[in-house]
Amino acid sequence: MLALVLASCGPKTPPEAPLTPTAPAPEAPTPPQRAAVPAMPVEPATGPAAPNGVNPFAGAAFYIDPEYVKKVKGTAAATPAQSALLKKMESFPTGLWLDSIERRPQIDAWLADAGKQSANGKPVVPVFLVYDLPNRDCSAKASNGELSIEAGGEARYRTEFIDEIAKRFAAYPKQRIAVILEPDSLPNIATNLSVPKCAASEDVYRASVAYAVAKLSLPNVFLYLDAAHAGWLGWDGNRTKMAAIYKEVLTQAGGVDRIAGFATNVSNYNILSGDDGKKLEPSNPCPDELTYVQKLSESLAAAGIKDKGFIIDTARNGKGGIRTRWGNWCNIKGAGLGERPRAAPVPLVHAYFWVKPPGDSDGVADPTQPRYDENCSSPDASPGAPQAGQWFQPYFLDLLVNANPPL
């Protein structure tokens, strides 16, 4: 069953708008005539949300997932020569991926355990990834989800997924929770409407994300919308268009203050600072992720979305110069762990965090397997990768060896 394959982790970020090195600024192409599926209406939220302009990670500890620790210990048992490095990995927090309906019961276990991890009155914050949008990841194959718009997926997403998550979050009103909402969703509207599946999904994507924001923006829940990464939306036109989409969706959900901010580089490899991006695509004004966050914040402010923070995924961005093309995203060879998770490392950034659990595959490398995407056998991709979300032990060990800063 698909949900079982993807349960442990959401996959990658899809290819951005086609890049032409000699073009002045590769922005979203004009979409062809398409028939978008009409979406269900959304009732804007009017109840209290988490306080605006507050970093939920300040003065708190990150939640450590026992499921991830088990994977690390299993690898340690199989590779005793790496035991010292692996022991360190047991203490790091990672994202908690809700990527199928059947994962709902795990929420209660995680939230109950988060309360137990708290010590000396210091709050512990779990970071959830809500990732089961109808027609999920419309521009790629490796992370296609279980819900189809054509088969009533929009209604199921609301009643069986979002509503149930909201009930569980509401049952722990004193537990501070962070949520990264639907990676690879709204950015596809900004750049990939030339893909027929994305074009057909546009209205449902907008309404589904708005519905999720309206339902999940509880007083104890700090929401972060996915904002792709520098190599996808870094160009001025793409950022401007993306900011307008966010404003429209948030207005539909009840207003821009329903969210705490945005998450970038989810499951990707962009370095925090440096000229890596200039080598990959000279026309992009955002050569690294911190530049992108700064410029995206300016684009958002121009659209009326202000005082928002960012989460940057640093799980696998420790090394630059490892890709021949910015659009390559699948199990990139030579990658290393990046900055360790921590709160408020630089202005605008609420946290560096390991959103993508290091060691979970981006997608299967075998072209004969379901959900194979050709990017997973690109020249930059590591061979032998299992299905998205499954444990890729050799790749995990490489991430540790290549870590920057070193473990």
N, C-alpha and C positions, 0 to 999 in steps of 0.2 A: 504494500500500500504506500502511496506517495508520502503520506504524512509521516510514516515510520522512517522513511529514508531521510527526510529533511528535519526531523525533530530536534537534533542536537544543535543546529546552527543554521542561520540564514546564509545564503551564499554571497556572491560577489556584487560589485557594481557593474552595470552593463556598459556596452560601448557608448561613448558619447556621440554627439553629432559628428558626421564624417569630417575628418581633418585633412586639409590640403596645405602642406607646408608653405607653398608660395602664395596662398590666399591671404588677404589683408586681415580678416577676422571671421573664422568659421562660425557663423551663428545658425540658428535653427532654420531649416529649409521651409519654404512655403508648402504647407500640407496639401495633398491632393484632395479632390472631392471625396468625401467619405461619409458614411452613415454612422454617427455615434449612437450608441444605444442609450435611450432616455434613462435618466437616473431617478431614483426615488427622492421625494422631498426631504429636507433636513430642517428640524426645528432648532433654532439657535438656543444655546445654553444661556440661562439667566441666573443660575445659582452661583454661589461663591466658588472661586478658583484659587489655586495656589497664589501666594503674593507675587506681584510683578516685580521684576528687578532684583530678585533674590537668588543667590547661588545655593542650591540645595546641598551641595557637597561641602560648603564651608563649615568647618567645625565638626565634620562628620567623618565616619569611616566608610569605605566601600564594602559591599557585601561580597563574600567569597563563596562561590558556588561549589557545594560538595560533589556534584556530578563531574565538574571539571577536575577537581582534585583527584577523583578516582581514575580518570583518564591518565593524568600525570603519573600517579603511582603505578598504574599498569605498565606504562612505558618504562618507568624506573626498574621494575622487576625484570623487564625484558632486556634492558640495556644498563647493567650495573656500572659500566664504565662512566656513564654520564650522571651518576647518582647525585653528585654535589650540585650540579646545575639544576637537576630536576627537583631536588628538595626545595630550592629557592622558588621554583615555579608554583609550589603548593600554596604560597602565601599571597598570590596576586589575584585580584578580582577580574571577572570577565562578564560580558553581557549575557543576559538570560533571554534566550530566543523563544518567543511564542509564535511558532510558524505553522501551526495547524490547530484545528479545533480540539483534537484529542490532547493537546498539551495543557488545556485549561486547569485540570486538577493539580498540576505541578505548582501553580501559582500559590495555592494555600501552603504547600510544604515550604516553598521558598520564603514566603512572608513570615511564617511561624519561626523558621530558622533564623531569619534576620533579627527577630527580636531576641533570640538566644545569643547571637553574636555580639550584641551590644554590651559594652562594659563601661563602668564608671559614669553612667548616664550619657555617654557619647552616642548619638544616633548612628545607626548603620543604614546605608542607602543602597538598596538593590537597583540595578539598572536593567529594565526590561526592554526588549525589542518586540514590538507588535508588528507582525509581518505575515499577513494572510489575505492580502487584498484580492478581490476578484480579478481574474486575468493578471495575476501578479507578474511583475517583471516582464512587461510586454515586449521588450526589444531583445530578449535573450532566451535561451532554452534551459540552461543548467539549473535554474531555480524556479521554474514554473510551479505554481501552487496548486492547491486542491480545489479551489473555487473558480467556476466558470461563470461569466456573466450570462451566457446563453442558457445555462442550466440553473438559473435562480440563485447564483452565487452572491449577488448583492444583498438579498434578504437574509440569507444564511450568515453572511459576514456580520450583519447587524445583530440578529437575534441569537445566534449560536456562538459568536465569537466576541464582538465588542461588548454587548450587553452583559455577557457572563464575566468578562474581565472586569468591567466596571463594578459589578456586584462584589467581586472578591476584593478589589481595591478598597471599596467603601466599607467592607467588613473589618478593615484594619485602619481606622481613622487616625491613630497616633503614629502609624508607621510612615515615615517619609519615603516616597517612591519617585524614581525618575523613569521616564519612558521615552524611548526613541521610536518615532512613529513611521512605519511603512517605508523602509529603504527602497530605492528604485521605483518610486511611484510618481509623485508630482514632477520631478525633473524630466521624466519621459515626455510629459506634456509640453515642456518647454522646447525640447529638441528633437523628439522622435515621432512626431505625428505623421511622418512619411511612411512609417511602419504601419501596415493596415491594422494589426492587432491593437497598437497604441491608439490609433485614430478612433477605432470603435470603442475603446475603453475610456476615452477622455472624460465624458460626463460622469461616469460611474466612479472613476478615480477621484475626481473633485468632490463629489457628494459623499463618497465613502470616507475619505480623509476628514472632511468637515464633520461628518457624523461621529467619527472616532474622537475628534477633538472635543466636540460638544459633550459626549458621554464620559470621557476619561479625564476631563479637566476638573478634577475634584480638589478640595482644599489641601489634601496631602499628596497630590500627584503633580509633578513638574514635567510638562510635556516638551519634547524637542522634535521638531519636524526634520525629516531628512533633507539635506541640502547638497547632495551629491559631493563633488570635489572639484578641485582647481582645474583638472584636465577635462572636465565635463562642462562646467558652467563658468569658467574663468573669464571668458570674453565679455566685454561690456554689454553687448546686446543680449547675450544669454542671461547675465545677471539681472538686467533690467526686466526682462520678460519673466524671469523666475520670481522676482520680488512682486510683480503685479499678480501673478498666480497665487502666491501666498496670501496677499492682501484679500483677494476675492474669496479664497477658501476660508480664511479666518473670519471674514465678515459673515459668511454663511454659517459658521460655527458659533458665532456669538461675540466676535471681536478679537483683536490682536492680543489682548491681555489674557486670553485663555491659555497661552503657551509661555514657557520660560525661555525658549530659544530654538536653536537649530543644531543638528549634528552633521559633521562633514567627514569625508574620507572613510566612511563606513565600509569595511571589508576591502579597502584599497591600500595603496602603497606610497602615496605621495609624501615626500619628506616635508618636515615642518618649515625649513628655511634653506635656501640655496638656489643654485641655477639649474637644477635638474630639468625643470620644465622648459627653460629656454632652449635647451638642447633638443628636447622632444618636439616642441612646437614654438618657434620664436615669436609667432604673432600673438600668443596668449599673454596678456598683461599680468597674469597670476602664475608665476613660475613655481610656487610652493604653497603649502596649505595655510600658513599664517598670513601670507599676502592675500590669499583668497578670502580668508575670514574677515580681514580688514576691509577689503573692497566690497564684499557681499554685505557687510554691516552698513556701509555707506549706501548701497543700492536699496537695502531694506528701509533705511531711514528716509530716503527720498520717496518711498512708497507709503510712508506713515507707520512703519513697523520699527519702533525704537526700544532701547533699553533691553535688548535681548542678549543672552550669552550663548556660547558655543561649546559643544563637546567635539573633540577631535579624536578620531580613532587612531591610536598610535601602536596598535598591536603588531603591525608588520611593516612599519615605515622607517626602520632604523637605518637602512642603507639606500642611497641614491645610485643612479647610473646602472640600474639592473634591467631596464626595459629598452627595447628598440622602438617601441611605439606606445604612446600614452594610452591608447585604447586597449592595450592588453591588460587583462585583469585577473587571469586565472592561474593560481598557484605559481606565482612568479619566482623563477629560480634566483637564488642568491639573496632573497629577502631576509631581514633580521628583525627581531623584536625592537620596537622603538622605545620612546620615553615611557617610564613606568607610570601607571595611573596615579594622578594626584590632582588635587583641587587648586583652582585659580593659579595656574603656572605663569600666565602672562595676561595682560589686559585683554578684555573681551571673552576670554576662554574660561568657562566654568570648570572644565576638567580636561586633562588628557586621560583617555580611558581605553582599555582593551575591549572594544565593542565586539569585534570578531574574535572569538576564542582562538588563540594561536594553536594550530594543529588541526583545526577543522578544515576540510577540503572546500575549495571553491566550486569544484565541478569535476566530473569524471573525464579521464583522459582517453578512455577506450571508445572509439567511434561507433562500435557496435552496440553500445549500451544506451538505455533510455536517457533522455535529457542531455545527451552529449551536445556540447557546443564546441565548434571548431576552435574557439579561442583557448580551449583547454589542451590543445595540442599545437599551439603556436610556438615559434622558436623560443619564446620567453618562458613557456610553461614547463613546470617540472613533470617528468614522465611518471606513469604509474599511479596517478591520483584516483582515489575512489569517488563515489557519488558525493555531491555537495552535502556538507554537514557531517560526513563520516570522518572518522579519525584517520589522519594521514601521518603516520608515525615518522617516517624518514624526513618528511618536510618539517614537522614539528622540531625534530632534533637540529635540523639546519637553522631554523629560526633562533634557537638558543645559541648556537655556535656563532652566528652572525650578529648577535644582539649589539645594538649601539644606542645608548651606553652598554658596555658589557654587563652581564649578570654578576 
